[in-house]
Amino acid sequence: MRAAAAAMEDQTPLHLHPLPLPKPTQSHQIQVISLALSTGTLSSQIQAAREIRKLIRSSPSPASAAKIRSRLVAAGVVQPLVSMLGCGSVEAREVGLVAVLNLAARNERNKVNIVASGAIPPLVEILKSQTGKLPELATAAILSLSTAPSNKLIIANSGAPPLLVHILGNGTIQGKVDAVTALCYLSTGTETSTPIIDDSAVSPLISLLRECKKYSKFAEKATALLEILSNSEQGRIAISDCDNGILTLVETVEDGSLVSTEHAVGVLLALCRSCRSKYRDLILKEGAIPGLLRLTVEGTDVARERATMLLDLLRDSTPQKRLASSILEEIAYDIALSVGPADKASETAKRLLLDMVRTSMELRKNRFQLLE
């Protein structure tokens, strides 16, 4: 029976065999997506928005993905996607956000087009809503769009920065990372009549800096924002009043990267310069001297200069203390001359002083432990 059936199948005319359908071309796929977004039902729009991500992700190379992004935008998908961001359907907003993120990736022209199409107001509304994971996606979108210089002023004046500050204190880990990065982009190279952020950002920034690794990129961005805030009296007061605020900055000076130490010492210097009598003892109490001495040797040029100025401000102003400090520096310099080349004597003397301070602090710590 089976043999007979097989024989009959072999005799079936060729034109009756089903032929495989040709795979849709990329141009056809883009046209279908654009048409569904522009004229389709809500469910069709949601499916089309999902297809945008699939189409970009399935591209064989970054160059191919870039072409697909450009062709999608040229086909007119941006405006209906922006409309979806303000839709009452949570699902529609979510897939719309993901599609916008995929179109904006690595394409400044697309980022400008998306903002020009009115994406920022619905993104701000999503940030206000605090619904599910939508604020995290909106934060990522604002971060991506803010990297285009021409978008910065629009975003800065949209009401987004205070909402990003709220994310710093209440968002997911990824949301906090994206928020602090977006605020950094918006705070640099943007001419606005008022500051991008105010002293309300100090507490979440200090809290995040305290918890993260001081040499991380996150710490670099957090300290950069704190340095901007230290330029105002309200910001300086908020930093000094914040729980462990000065201690966290001192720890960053000690353990941070070249960038984060430069910003952290800049904040401490701004505090001490604004009111030496108020901030000097607060900074000294947190043990800032060893980290500052190390910075005068190992920091960037800017950090070295700032550390030197701050050390001068932290010195005891009495003649006896100044004389003792001067004698100690001369002794260290003489030792450095005797053990190495003259052109390296100043740097060697700083290292000797740093070692002496570290040894003194270690001995003091050991004494306290014995007394406990």
C-alpha positions as CSV (number, residue, x, y, z in Angstrom):
1,M,0.0,0.0,0.0
2,R,2.7,2.4,1.0
3,A,4.7,1.6,-2.1
4,A,1.6,2.2,-4.3
5,A,1.0,5.5,-2.6
6,A,4.6,6.6,-3.1
7,A,4.4,5.6,-6.8
8,M,1.2,7.6,-7.2
9,E,2.8,10.6,-5.5
10,D,5.8,10.4,-7.9
11,Q,3.3,10.5,-10.8
12,T,1.6,13.7,-9.6
13,P,2.0,16.5,-12.2
14,L,4.8,18.9,-11.4
15,H,2.4,22.0,-11.6
16,L,0.3,20.6,-8.7
17,H,3.2,20.5,-6.2
18,P,3.1,23.5,-3.8
19,L,6.0,25.8,-4.5
20,P,7.8,27.7,-1.6
21,L,6.8,31.4,-1.4
22,P,9.6,33.8,-2.1
23,K,11.0,35.5,1.0
24,P,9.8,39.2,1.3
25,T,12.5,41.7,0.3
26,Q,13.7,44.1,2.9
27,S,12.1,47.0,1.0
28,H,8.8,45.2,1.0
29,Q,9.0,44.5,4.8
30,I,9.7,48.2,5.5
31,Q,6.7,49.2,3.3
32,V,4.5,46.8,5.2
33,I,5.7,48.1,8.6
34,S,5.2,51.8,7.5
35,L,1.7,51.1,6.2
36,A,0.6,49.2,9.3
37,L,1.9,52.0,11.6
38,S,0.2,54.7,9.6
39,T,-3.2,53.2,8.8
40,G,-3.5,50.0,10.7
41,T,-5.5,49.1,13.8
42,L,-3.8,49.4,17.2
43,S,-3.0,45.7,17.3
44,S,-1.5,46.0,13.8
45,Q,0.6,49.0,14.9
46,I,1.8,47.1,18.0
47,Q,2.9,44.2,15.8
48,A,4.6,46.5,13.3
49,A,6.5,48.3,16.1
50,R,7.7,44.8,17.2
51,E,8.8,44.1,13.6
52,I,11.1,47.1,13.6
53,R,13.2,45.7,16.4
54,K,13.3,42.2,14.8
55,L,14.3,43.7,11.4
56,I,17.2,45.7,12.9
57,R,18.3,42.9,15.1
58,S,18.4,40.4,12.3
59,S,20.7,42.5,10.1
60,P,24.0,40.7,9.4
61,S,26.3,43.7,10.4
62,P,26.3,47.1,12.1
63,A,26.5,48.8,8.7
64,S,23.5,46.9,7.5
65,A,21.6,47.8,10.7
66,A,22.4,51.4,10.2
67,K,21.0,51.3,6.6
68,I,17.8,49.7,7.9
69,R,17.3,52.4,10.5
70,S,17.8,55.1,8.0
71,R,15.4,53.5,5.5
72,L,12.7,53.0,8.2
73,V,12.8,56.6,9.2
74,A,12.7,57.7,5.5
75,A,9.6,55.5,5.1
76,G,7.8,57.6,7.7
77,V,7.7,55.3,10.8
78,V,8.7,58.0,13.3
79,Q,5.5,60.0,13.6
80,P,3.2,57.1,14.2
81,L,5.6,55.7,16.7
82,V,5.6,59.0,18.6
83,S,1.8,58.9,18.6
84,M,2.0,55.5,20.2
85,L,4.1,56.9,23.0
86,G,1.0,58.9,24.1
87,C,-1.4,56.1,23.6
88,G,-3.6,54.9,26.4
89,S,-2.4,51.3,25.9
90,V,0.6,50.4,28.1
91,E,1.6,47.7,25.6
92,A,1.5,50.2,22.7
93,R,3.7,52.6,24.7
94,E,6.2,49.9,25.6
95,V,6.7,48.6,22.0
96,G,6.7,52.1,20.7
97,L,9.5,53.0,23.2
98,V,11.5,49.9,22.2
99,A,11.1,50.8,18.5
100,V,12.2,54.4,19.1
101,L,15.3,53.2,21.0
102,N,16.2,50.9,18.2
103,L,15.8,53.6,15.6
104,A,17.9,56.1,17.6
105,A,20.8,53.8,18.3
106,R,24.1,55.0,16.7
107,N,22.3,57.4,14.4
108,E,22.3,61.1,15.2
109,R,20.2,62.1,12.3
110,N,17.4,59.8,13.5
111,K,17.7,61.1,17.0
112,V,17.2,64.7,15.7
113,N,14.3,63.5,13.6
114,I,12.6,61.7,16.6
115,V,12.8,64.8,18.8
116,A,11.7,67.1,16.0
117,S,8.6,64.8,15.6
118,G,7.6,65.6,19.1
119,A,8.8,62.6,21.1
120,I,10.0,64.5,24.2
121,P,6.5,65.6,25.7
122,P,5.1,62.0,25.7
123,L,8.4,60.7,27.2
124,V,8.2,63.3,30.0
125,E,4.6,62.1,30.7
126,I,5.8,58.5,30.8
127,L,8.5,59.6,33.4
128,K,5.7,61.2,35.4
129,S,3.5,58.1,35.3
130,Q,5.9,55.7,37.1
131,T,4.0,52.8,35.6
132,G,5.9,49.4,35.5
133,K,9.1,49.4,33.4
134,L,7.9,52.3,31.2
135,P,9.9,55.0,33.1
136,E,13.1,52.9,32.7
137,L,12.6,52.7,29.0
138,A,11.7,56.4,28.8
139,T,14.9,57.2,30.7
140,A,16.9,55.1,28.3
141,A,15.3,56.9,25.4
142,I,16.0,60.4,26.8
143,L,19.6,59.3,27.4
144,S,20.0,58.2,23.8
145,L,18.3,61.3,22.4
146,S,20.3,63.7,24.6
147,T,23.6,62.6,23.0
148,A,22.7,64.6,19.9
149,P,23.9,68.2,20.7
150,S,21.0,69.9,18.9
151,N,18.5,68.0,21.2
152,K,20.0,69.0,24.5
153,L,18.3,72.4,24.9
154,I,14.9,71.0,24.0
155,I,15.2,68.1,26.5
156,A,16.7,70.4,29.2
157,N,13.7,72.8,28.9
158,S,11.1,70.0,28.7
159,G,10.8,69.3,32.5
160,A,12.7,66.0,32.1
161,P,15.7,66.8,34.4
162,P,13.8,66.9,37.7
163,L,12.1,63.6,36.7
164,L,15.5,62.1,36.0
165,V,16.6,63.2,39.5
166,H,13.6,61.3,40.9
167,I,14.8,58.2,39.0
168,L,18.2,58.6,40.7
169,G,16.5,58.0,44.0
170,N,13.7,55.7,43.1
171,G,14.4,53.9,39.9
172,T,15.9,50.5,39.0
173,I,19.7,50.1,38.9
174,Q,19.7,50.5,35.1
175,G,17.3,53.4,35.4
176,K,19.7,55.2,37.8
177,V,22.7,54.5,35.5
178,D,20.9,55.9,32.5
179,A,19.5,58.9,34.5
180,V,22.9,60.0,35.8
181,T,24.4,59.6,32.3
182,A,21.6,61.6,30.7
183,L,21.9,64.4,33.3
184,C,25.7,64.6,32.6
185,Y,25.0,65.0,28.9
186,L,22.4,67.6,29.5
187,S,24.6,69.5,32.0
188,T,27.5,70.0,29.6
189,G,27.4,72.2,26.6
190,T,23.8,73.4,27.2
191,E,23.1,77.1,27.5
192,T,20.0,77.5,29.7
193,S,18.8,80.4,31.8
194,T,18.6,78.1,34.9
195,P,20.8,75.2,36.0
196,I,19.8,71.8,34.7
197,I,19.7,70.3,38.2
198,D,19.4,71.9,41.7
199,D,20.4,70.9,45.2
200,S,17.6,68.3,45.4
201,A,19.9,66.0,43.3
202,V,22.7,66.1,46.0
203,S,21.2,63.5,48.3
204,P,20.6,60.7,45.7
205,L,24.0,61.5,44.1
206,I,25.9,61.2,47.4
207,S,23.9,58.0,48.2
208,L,24.8,56.4,44.8
209,L,28.4,57.5,45.0
210,R,28.7,56.0,48.5
211,E,27.4,52.6,47.3
212,C,29.2,52.3,44.0
213,K,32.9,51.6,43.2
214,K,34.7,54.9,43.4
215,Y,36.7,54.2,40.2
216,S,33.6,53.3,38.1
217,K,32.3,55.3,35.2
218,F,29.2,55.8,37.3
219,A,31.2,57.5,40.0
220,E,32.9,59.7,37.4
221,K,29.5,61.0,36.3
222,A,28.1,61.3,39.8
223,T,31.1,63.4,40.9
224,A,30.9,65.5,37.8
225,L,27.3,66.4,38.6
226,L,28.3,67.1,42.3
227,E,31.0,69.5,41.1
228,I,28.5,71.4,39.1
229,L,26.2,71.6,42.1
230,S,29.1,72.8,44.3
231,N,29.2,76.0,42.3
232,S,26.1,77.3,44.1
233,E,25.7,78.1,47.8
234,Q,22.6,75.9,48.0
235,G,24.5,73.0,46.5
236,R,27.4,73.4,48.9
237,I,25.1,73.5,51.9
238,A,23.3,70.4,50.6
239,I,26.6,68.5,50.2
240,S,27.8,69.3,53.7
241,D,24.5,68.7,55.3
242,C,24.0,65.3,53.5
243,D,24.7,62.3,55.6
244,N,28.3,61.2,55.1
245,G,28.5,63.7,52.2
246,I,32.0,65.0,52.8
247,L,33.3,61.5,53.9
248,T,32.1,60.0,50.6
249,L,34.0,62.7,48.6
250,V,37.1,62.1,50.7
251,E,36.8,58.3,50.0
252,T,36.5,59.1,46.3
253,V,39.7,61.2,46.5
254,E,41.4,58.2,48.0
255,D,40.0,55.3,45.9
256,G,38.6,56.9,42.7
257,S,39.7,57.0,39.1
258,L,41.7,59.9,37.7
259,V,38.4,61.5,36.6
260,S,36.4,60.9,39.7
261,T,39.2,62.1,42.0
262,E,39.6,65.3,39.9
263,H,35.9,66.0,40.4
264,A,35.8,65.0,44.0
265,V,38.7,67.2,45.0
266,G,37.1,70.0,43.0
267,V,34.0,69.7,45.2
268,L,36.0,69.8,48.4
269,L,38.0,72.8,47.1
270,A,34.8,74.7,46.3
271,L,33.5,74.1,49.8
272,C,36.7,75.3,51.5
273,R,37.1,78.3,49.2
274,S,33.5,79.4,49.8
275,C,33.9,79.5,53.6
276,R,37.2,78.2,55.0
277,S,36.1,78.6,58.6
278,K,33.0,76.5,58.1
279,Y,34.3,73.7,56.0
280,R,38.0,73.3,56.9
281,D,37.4,71.3,60.1
282,L,34.7,69.2,58.5
283,I,37.1,68.1,55.7
284,L,40.0,67.5,58.1
285,K,37.7,65.4,60.4
286,E,37.1,63.0,57.6
287,G,40.9,62.3,57.1
288,A,41.3,64.1,53.8
289,I,45.1,64.7,54.0
290,P,46.6,61.4,52.9
291,G,44.4,61.2,49.8
292,L,45.1,64.8,48.9
293,L,48.9,64.3,49.3
294,R,48.7,61.2,47.0
295,L,46.8,63.3,44.5
296,T,49.5,65.9,44.3
297,V,51.8,63.1,43.1
298,E,49.5,60.7,41.1
299,G,46.5,62.8,39.9
300,T,45.8,64.6,36.7
301,D,47.4,68.1,36.2
302,V,44.0,69.6,37.3
303,A,43.7,67.3,40.3
304,R,47.3,68.0,41.4
305,E,46.7,71.8,41.3
306,R,43.4,71.5,43.1
307,A,44.8,69.2,45.8
308,T,47.7,71.6,46.4
309,M,45.4,74.6,46.8
310,L,43.1,72.6,49.1
311,L,46.0,71.5,51.3
312,D,47.1,75.1,51.6
313,L,43.6,76.0,52.8
314,L,43.5,73.1,55.2
315,R,46.8,74.0,56.9
316,D,46.8,75.4,60.4
317,S,47.3,79.2,60.0
318,T,49.2,79.7,63.2
319,P,52.9,80.8,62.7
320,Q,54.2,77.8,64.7
321,K,52.3,75.3,62.6
322,R,53.4,76.9,59.4
323,L,57.0,76.9,60.5
324,A,56.9,73.2,61.5
325,S,55.2,72.4,58.1
326,S,57.9,74.3,56.2
327,I,60.7,72.7,58.1
328,L,59.3,69.2,57.4
329,E,59.0,70.0,53.7
330,E,62.6,71.2,53.6
331,I,63.8,68.0,55.4
332,A,61.9,65.8,52.9
333,Y,63.3,67.8,50.0
334,D,66.9,67.5,51.3
335,I,66.4,63.7,51.7
336,A,65.0,63.5,48.2
337,L,68.0,65.3,46.8
338,S,70.4,63.0,48.5
339,V,68.8,59.8,47.2
340,G,67.8,60.7,43.6
341,P,68.2,63.2,40.7
342,A,67.5,66.8,41.3
343,D,64.8,67.1,38.7
344,K,62.8,64.4,40.5
345,A,63.4,65.8,44.0
346,S,60.1,67.7,44.3
347,E,58.1,64.6,43.4
348,T,60.1,62.3,45.6
349,A,59.7,64.7,48.6
350,K,55.9,64.6,48.1
351,R,56.0,60.8,48.2
352,L,58.1,60.9,51.3
353,L,55.7,63.2,53.0
354,L,52.8,61.0,51.9
355,D,54.5,57.9,53.4
356,M,55.1,59.8,56.6
357,V,51.5,60.8,56.9
358,R,50.3,57.2,56.1
359,T,52.7,55.7,58.7
360,S,51.6,58.3,61.3
361,M,47.9,57.5,60.7
362,E,48.5,53.8,60.8
363,L,50.3,54.1,64.2
364,R,47.5,56.2,65.5
365,K,45.0,53.7,64.4
366,N,46.9,50.8,66.0
367,R,47.1,52.8,69.3
368,F,43.3,53.3,69.3
369,Q,42.8,49.6,68.7
370,L,45.0,48.7,71.7
371,L,43.1,51.1,73.9
372,E,39.7,49.5,72.9
